[in-house]
């Protein structure tokens, strides 16, 4: 459980966090502004804000994203930002946006953002963590375990990879 306030950090550490968040977000293809805020969000560590144009979109990375990244049993900064990039893809990628706009629930958007984020991550812990997040979300909405796993695998892996998985 996070503290009521993040521990104080130096100006240099604040700049380093801003730069690292921006580097990760750009590597994952994020378009728009990227900010670091040294506060707790109570939203997992980052938030995506949709703007009128992609270059005006906003990614805010909060203090708990770096705290979670420091815990090897929690989400990495890369996984947190990949999930938010998944939200941006749902909103900005034309074919995806047409399929989901006004047609799916907030929970379904969370699941899809995690799957898209996982697809952006190289195979490994971050990808597995995001697929696990999507699976847990499905389970929490009443899906049976075997069916949830099948749905996530079918959504996350291209057919050629799926056959090998």
SELUM-146649 format. One record per residue (C-alpha): x, y, z; residue in three letters; residue number from 1; chain. Coordinates in Angstrom, 1 decimal. Example, Ala and Ser with C-alpha at 12.3 -4.5 7.8 and 13.67 -1.06 7.14 Angstrom:
<pts>
{east = 12.3; north = -4.5; up = 7.8; aa = ALA; i = 1; ch = A}
{east = 13.7; north = -1.1; up = 7.1; aa = SER; i = 2; ch = A}
</pts>
This chain:
<pts>
{east = 0.0; north = 0.0; up = 0.0; aa = UNK; i = 1; ch = A}
{east = 1.5; north = 3.3; up = -1.0; aa = UNK; i = 2; ch = A}
{east = 2.3; north = 6.0; up = 1.5; aa = UNK; i = 3; ch = A}
{east = -0.1; north = 9.1; up = 1.6; aa = UNK; i = 4; ch = A}
{east = 2.6; north = 11.0; up = -0.3; aa = UNK; i = 5; ch = A}
{east = 5.6; north = 9.9; up = -2.3; aa = UNK; i = 6; ch = A}
{east = 8.9; north = 10.4; up = -0.6; aa = UNK; i = 7; ch = A}
{east = 10.7; north = 13.6; up = -1.6; aa = UNK; i = 8; ch = A}
{east = 13.1; north = 13.4; up = -4.5; aa = UNK; i = 9; ch = A}
{east = 15.7; north = 15.8; up = -5.8; aa = UNK; i = 10; ch = A}
{east = 15.3; north = 18.0; up = -8.8; aa = UNK; i = 11; ch = A}
{east = 17.8; north = 15.8; up = -10.6; aa = UNK; i = 12; ch = A}
{east = 15.8; north = 12.7; up = -9.8; aa = UNK; i = 13; ch = A}
{east = 12.6; north = 14.4; up = -11.0; aa = UNK; i = 14; ch = A}
{east = 14.3; north = 15.2; up = -14.3; aa = UNK; i = 15; ch = A}
{east = 15.7; north = 11.7; up = -14.6; aa = UNK; i = 16; ch = A}
{east = 12.2; north = 10.2; up = -14.1; aa = UNK; i = 17; ch = A}
{east = 10.7; north = 12.6; up = -16.7; aa = UNK; i = 18; ch = A}
{east = 13.4; north = 11.6; up = -19.2; aa = UNK; i = 19; ch = A}
{east = 13.0; north = 7.8; up = -18.6; aa = UNK; i = 20; ch = A}
{east = 9.2; north = 8.0; up = -18.9; aa = UNK; i = 21; ch = A}
{east = 9.6; north = 9.9; up = -22.1; aa = UNK; i = 22; ch = A}
{east = 12.2; north = 7.5; up = -23.5; aa = UNK; i = 23; ch = A}
{east = 10.0; north = 4.4; up = -22.7; aa = UNK; i = 24; ch = A}
{east = 6.9; north = 6.1; up = -24.1; aa = UNK; i = 25; ch = A}
{east = 8.5; north = 7.1; up = -27.4; aa = UNK; i = 26; ch = A}
{east = 10.1; north = 3.7; up = -27.8; aa = UNK; i = 27; ch = A}
{east = 6.6; north = 2.2; up = -27.5; aa = UNK; i = 28; ch = A}
{east = 5.3; north = 4.7; up = -30.1; aa = UNK; i = 29; ch = A}
{east = 3.4; north = 7.1; up = -27.9; aa = UNK; i = 30; ch = A}
{east = 2.4; north = 10.4; up = -29.7; aa = UNK; i = 31; ch = A}
{east = 1.8; north = 13.5; up = -27.7; aa = UNK; i = 32; ch = A}
{east = 3.1; north = 15.1; up = -24.5; aa = UNK; i = 33; ch = A}
{east = 4.6; north = 13.1; up = -21.7; aa = UNK; i = 34; ch = A}
{east = 4.7; north = 14.4; up = -18.1; aa = UNK; i = 35; ch = A}
{east = 6.0; north = 13.2; up = -14.8; aa = UNK; i = 36; ch = A}
{east = 4.1; north = 14.2; up = -11.7; aa = UNK; i = 37; ch = A}
{east = 5.5; north = 13.5; up = -8.3; aa = UNK; i = 38; ch = A}
{east = 2.2; north = 12.6; up = -6.7; aa = UNK; i = 39; ch = A}
{east = 0.2; north = 9.5; up = -6.3; aa = UNK; i = 40; ch = A}
{east = -2.6; north = 8.9; up = -8.9; aa = UNK; i = 41; ch = A}
{east = -4.5; north = 6.0; up = -7.3; aa = UNK; i = 42; ch = A}
{east = -4.8; north = 4.9; up = -10.9; aa = UNK; i = 43; ch = A}
{east = -2.0; north = 2.4; up = -11.2; aa = UNK; i = 44; ch = A}
{east = 0.9; north = 4.7; up = -12.1; aa = UNK; i = 45; ch = A}
{east = 0.0; north = 6.4; up = -15.4; aa = UNK; i = 46; ch = A}
{east = -2.9; north = 7.8; up = -17.3; aa = UNK; i = 47; ch = A}
{east = -3.6; north = 8.5; up = -20.9; aa = UNK; i = 48; ch = A}
{east = -5.5; north = 11.6; up = -21.9; aa = UNK; i = 49; ch = A}
{east = -7.2; north = 11.9; up = -25.3; aa = UNK; i = 50; ch = A}
{east = -6.9; north = 15.3; up = -26.9; aa = UNK; i = 51; ch = A}
{east = -8.3; north = 16.7; up = -30.2; aa = UNK; i = 52; ch = A}
{east = -5.2; north = 15.7; up = -32.1; aa = UNK; i = 53; ch = A}
{east = -2.6; north = 12.9; up = -31.5; aa = UNK; i = 54; ch = A}
{east = 0.2; north = 15.3; up = -30.9; aa = UNK; i = 55; ch = A}
{east = -1.8; north = 16.9; up = -28.1; aa = UNK; i = 56; ch = A}
{east = -2.6; north = 13.6; up = -26.3; aa = UNK; i = 57; ch = A}
{east = -1.2; north = 13.4; up = -22.8; aa = UNK; i = 58; ch = A}
{east = 0.5; north = 10.7; up = -20.9; aa = UNK; i = 59; ch = A}
{east = 1.0; north = 11.4; up = -17.2; aa = UNK; i = 60; ch = A}
{east = 3.4; north = 9.1; up = -15.3; aa = UNK; i = 61; ch = A}
{east = 3.1; north = 9.3; up = -11.6; aa = UNK; i = 62; ch = A}
{east = 5.4; north = 8.5; up = -8.6; aa = UNK; i = 63; ch = A}
{east = 3.8; north = 5.1; up = -8.0; aa = UNK; i = 64; ch = A}
{east = 4.9; north = 3.9; up = -11.4; aa = UNK; i = 65; ch = A}
{east = 8.5; north = 4.2; up = -10.4; aa = UNK; i = 66; ch = A}
{east = 7.8; north = 2.6; up = -7.0; aa = UNK; i = 67; ch = A}
{east = 6.0; north = -0.3; up = -8.7; aa = UNK; i = 68; ch = A}
{east = 8.9; north = -0.6; up = -11.2; aa = UNK; i = 69; ch = A}
{east = 11.4; north = -0.9; up = -8.3; aa = UNK; i = 70; ch = A}
{east = 9.4; north = -3.9; up = -6.9; aa = UNK; i = 71; ch = A}
{east = 10.3; north = -7.1; up = -8.9; aa = UNK; i = 72; ch = A}
{east = 6.9; north = -8.6; up = -8.1; aa = UNK; i = 73; ch = A}
{east = 4.9; north = -5.7; up = -9.5; aa = UNK; i = 74; ch = A}
{east = 4.5; north = -4.0; up = -12.9; aa = UNK; i = 75; ch = A}
{east = 7.5; north = -2.5; up = -14.6; aa = UNK; i = 76; ch = A}
{east = 7.5; north = 1.1; up = -15.9; aa = UNK; i = 77; ch = A}
{east = 7.6; north = -0.4; up = -19.4; aa = UNK; i = 78; ch = A}
{east = 4.5; north = -2.5; up = -18.8; aa = UNK; i = 79; ch = A}
{east = 2.6; north = 0.4; up = -17.2; aa = UNK; i = 80; ch = A}
{east = 3.4; north = 2.7; up = -20.1; aa = UNK; i = 81; ch = A}
{east = 2.7; north = 0.0; up = -22.7; aa = UNK; i = 82; ch = A}
{east = -0.8; north = -0.4; up = -21.2; aa = UNK; i = 83; ch = A}
{east = -1.4; north = 3.3; up = -21.6; aa = UNK; i = 84; ch = A}
{east = -0.1; north = 3.2; up = -25.2; aa = UNK; i = 85; ch = A}
{east = -2.7; north = 0.4; up = -25.7; aa = UNK; i = 86; ch = A}
{east = -5.4; north = 3.0; up = -24.7; aa = UNK; i = 87; ch = A}
{east = -3.9; north = 5.4; up = -27.2; aa = UNK; i = 88; ch = A}
{east = -4.0; north = 2.8; up = -30.0; aa = UNK; i = 89; ch = A}
{east = -7.7; north = 2.0; up = -29.2; aa = UNK; i = 90; ch = A}
{east = -8.5; north = 5.7; up = -29.5; aa = UNK; i = 91; ch = A}
{east = -6.2; north = 6.7; up = -32.4; aa = UNK; i = 92; ch = A}
{east = -5.7; north = 3.6; up = -34.7; aa = UNK; i = 93; ch = A}
{east = -8.5; north = 4.1; up = -37.2; aa = UNK; i = 94; ch = A}
{east = -9.6; north = 0.5; up = -37.6; aa = UNK; i = 95; ch = A}
{east = -9.5; north = -0.2; up = -33.9; aa = UNK; i = 96; ch = A}
{east = -11.3; north = 3.0; up = -33.0; aa = UNK; i = 97; ch = A}
{east = -14.1; north = 2.3; up = -35.4; aa = UNK; i = 98; ch = A}
{east = -14.6; north = -1.2; up = -33.9; aa = UNK; i = 99; ch = A}
{east = -14.6; north = -0.1; up = -30.2; aa = UNK; i = 100; ch = A}
{east = -16.0; north = 3.5; up = -30.1; aa = UNK; i = 101; ch = A}
{east = -19.1; north = 3.4; up = -28.0; aa = UNK; i = 102; ch = A}
{east = -19.4; north = -0.3; up = -28.4; aa = UNK; i = 103; ch = A}
{east = -17.5; north = -1.8; up = -25.5; aa = UNK; i = 104; ch = A}
{east = -17.4; north = -1.4; up = -21.8; aa = UNK; i = 105; ch = A}
{east = -14.7; north = 0.3; up = -19.8; aa = UNK; i = 106; ch = A}
{east = -13.6; north = -3.2; up = -18.6; aa = UNK; i = 107; ch = A}
{east = -13.3; north = -4.4; up = -22.1; aa = UNK; i = 108; ch = A}
{east = -11.2; north = -1.3; up = -23.0; aa = UNK; i = 109; ch = A}
{east = -8.9; north = -2.2; up = -20.1; aa = UNK; i = 110; ch = A}
{east = -8.5; north = -5.8; up = -21.3; aa = UNK; i = 111; ch = A}
{east = -7.8; north = -4.7; up = -24.9; aa = UNK; i = 112; ch = A}
{east = -5.3; north = -2.0; up = -23.8; aa = UNK; i = 113; ch = A}
{east = -3.4; north = -4.7; up = -21.9; aa = UNK; i = 114; ch = A}
{east = -3.4; north = -7.0; up = -24.9; aa = UNK; i = 115; ch = A}
{east = -2.2; north = -4.3; up = -27.2; aa = UNK; i = 116; ch = A}
{east = 0.4; north = -3.2; up = -24.7; aa = UNK; i = 117; ch = A}
{east = 1.6; north = -6.8; up = -24.4; aa = UNK; i = 118; ch = A}
{east = 1.9; north = -6.9; up = -28.2; aa = UNK; i = 119; ch = A}
{east = 4.2; north = -3.9; up = -28.1; aa = UNK; i = 120; ch = A}
{east = 6.5; north = -5.5; up = -25.5; aa = UNK; i = 121; ch = A}
{east = 9.1; north = -8.0; up = -26.5; aa = UNK; i = 122; ch = A}
{east = 8.4; north = -11.5; up = -25.2; aa = UNK; i = 123; ch = A}
{east = 9.2; north = -11.8; up = -21.6; aa = UNK; i = 124; ch = A}
{east = 8.1; north = -10.6; up = -18.2; aa = UNK; i = 125; ch = A}
{east = 6.3; north = -7.4; up = -19.3; aa = UNK; i = 126; ch = A}
{east = 4.4; north = -9.2; up = -22.0; aa = UNK; i = 127; ch = A}
{east = 3.4; north = -11.9; up = -19.6; aa = UNK; i = 128; ch = A}
{east = 2.4; north = -9.4; up = -16.9; aa = UNK; i = 129; ch = A}
{east = 0.1; north = -7.5; up = -19.3; aa = UNK; i = 130; ch = A}
{east = -1.5; north = -10.7; up = -20.6; aa = UNK; i = 131; ch = A}
{east = -2.0; north = -11.8; up = -17.0; aa = UNK; i = 132; ch = A}
{east = -3.6; north = -8.5; up = -16.2; aa = UNK; i = 133; ch = A}
{east = -6.0; north = -8.9; up = -19.1; aa = UNK; i = 134; ch = A}
{east = -6.8; north = -12.5; up = -18.0; aa = UNK; i = 135; ch = A}
{east = -7.5; north = -11.4; up = -14.4; aa = UNK; i = 136; ch = A}
{east = -9.8; north = -8.7; up = -15.7; aa = UNK; i = 137; ch = A}
{east = -11.8; north = -11.3; up = -17.7; aa = UNK; i = 138; ch = A}
{east = -12.0; north = -13.6; up = -14.7; aa = UNK; i = 139; ch = A}
{east = -13.2; north = -10.8; up = -12.5; aa = UNK; i = 140; ch = A}
{east = -16.1; north = -10.3; up = -15.0; aa = UNK; i = 141; ch = A}
{east = -17.2; north = -13.9; up = -14.7; aa = UNK; i = 142; ch = A}
{east = -15.3; north = -15.7; up = -17.5; aa = UNK; i = 143; ch = A}
{east = -14.2; north = -19.2; up = -16.8; aa = UNK; i = 144; ch = A}
{east = -10.4; north = -19.7; up = -16.5; aa = UNK; i = 145; ch = A}
{east = -9.9; north = -21.9; up = -19.5; aa = UNK; i = 146; ch = A}
{east = -12.1; north = -19.6; up = -21.7; aa = UNK; i = 147; ch = A}
{east = -10.3; north = -16.5; up = -20.4; aa = UNK; i = 148; ch = A}
{east = -6.9; north = -18.0; up = -21.3; aa = UNK; i = 149; ch = A}
{east = -8.1; north = -19.0; up = -24.8; aa = UNK; i = 150; ch = A}
{east = -9.5; north = -15.5; up = -25.4; aa = UNK; i = 151; ch = A}
{east = -6.4; north = -13.7; up = -24.3; aa = UNK; i = 152; ch = A}
{east = -4.1; north = -16.0; up = -26.3; aa = UNK; i = 153; ch = A}
{east = -6.2; north = -15.7; up = -29.4; aa = UNK; i = 154; ch = A}
{east = -6.2; north = -11.9; up = -29.1; aa = UNK; i = 155; ch = A}
{east = -2.5; north = -11.5; up = -28.3; aa = UNK; i = 156; ch = A}
{east = -0.8; north = -13.9; up = -30.6; aa = UNK; i = 157; ch = A}
{east = -0.9; north = -13.9; up = -34.4; aa = UNK; i = 158; ch = A}
{east = -2.2; north = -17.2; up = -35.7; aa = UNK; i = 159; ch = A}
{east = 1.3; north = -18.4; up = -36.6; aa = UNK; i = 160; ch = A}
{east = 2.6; north = -17.7; up = -33.1; aa = UNK; i = 161; ch = A}
{east = -0.6; north = -19.0; up = -31.5; aa = UNK; i = 162; ch = A}
{east = -0.1; north = -22.5; up = -32.9; aa = UNK; i = 163; ch = A}
{east = 3.4; north = -22.6; up = -31.3; aa = UNK; i = 164; ch = A}
{east = 2.2; north = -21.2; up = -28.0; aa = UNK; i = 165; ch = A}
</pts>
